Each structure stands twice: as structure tokens, then as C-alpha cells.
Amino acid sequence: MTEFSCDNPEEHCDLHVCQLQGKERNPELEKMFENPRYACTNCGAKVHDAANVCQPKEL
């Protein structure tokens, strides 16, 4: 588990940014960060789709 581990990972996919922090990014993952509309209140990441963070808040 990382400092920003997802609070309930059993309910989510492996593509939550909180779980990906510190891992190498590839072009496919970078697409999640284009035109951000949500921020995670857990790790602060800004993403386009709320499904990619465990605690989304609309920007």
C-alpha cells in the first residue's frame, strides 16, 4: 500500500490514479490526465474521468 492507497480498492479497478502513483506512465495512462474535470480528494490527482480516482470531486 502507498501513502495514497485507495480506501476501498476491492470496489475499484486497478486504474485508479491513487494506486498508480509512483509507477511508470505510458501514453495510454497519460490520456487519463488530459482535460481534467475531477480531482481526487485522496491523492490530489486531476483526471478527466471520475472513475479513475477513488474520491472524485468535480473541478
Wavefront OBJ file of the C-alpha trace (Angstrom):
o trace
v 0.000 0.000 0.000
v 1.161 3.508 -0.755
v 0.610 6.712 1.158
v -2.359 7.408 -1.122
v -3.777 3.916 -1.339
v -7.383 3.670 -2.339
v -9.718 3.485 0.660
v -11.769 0.653 -0.831
v -9.753 -0.999 -3.628
v -11.994 -4.059 -3.715
v -14.712 -1.872 -5.260
v -12.500 -0.377 -7.952
v -10.338 -1.268 -10.893
v -6.533 -1.165 -10.971
v -6.578 2.069 -12.944
v -7.175 4.378 -10.022
v -4.570 7.083 -10.036
v -4.093 6.657 -6.276
v -2.827 3.130 -6.927
v -0.711 4.207 -9.904
v 1.261 6.907 -8.089
v 4.961 6.216 -8.446
v 4.552 3.767 -11.326
v 5.919 4.420 -14.782
v 3.371 6.079 -17.044
v 2.790 5.130 -20.628
v 0.905 7.087 -23.333
v -2.312 5.181 -22.621
v -2.228 6.206 -18.951
v -1.396 9.806 -19.840
v -4.798 10.067 -21.553
v -6.453 9.912 -18.126
v -4.898 13.282 -17.258
v -5.929 15.159 -20.423
v -8.594 17.843 -19.958
v -9.116 17.171 -16.252
v -12.637 17.536 -14.863
v -12.187 15.816 -11.476
v -9.685 15.870 -8.652
v -9.165 13.083 -6.151
v -9.647 14.223 -2.569
v -7.390 11.327 -1.520
v -4.246 11.967 -3.586
v -4.975 15.272 -5.362
v -4.579 13.902 -8.890
v -6.587 15.649 -11.594
v -8.177 13.386 -14.208
v -10.775 13.546 -16.973
v -12.997 10.686 -15.765
v -14.240 10.340 -12.178
v -13.902 6.557 -12.475
v -10.106 6.919 -12.394
v -9.943 8.185 -8.814
v -11.376 6.763 -5.621
v -12.711 10.016 -4.179
v -13.643 12.307 -7.092
v -14.598 15.944 -6.702
v -15.670 17.946 -9.729
v -13.335 20.807 -10.605
l 1 2 3 4 5 6 7 8 9 10 11 12 13 14 15 16 17 18 19 20 21 22 23 24 25 26 27 28 29 30 31 32 33 34 35 36 37 38 39 40 41 42 43 44 45 46 47 48 49 50 51 52 53 54 55 56 57 58 59
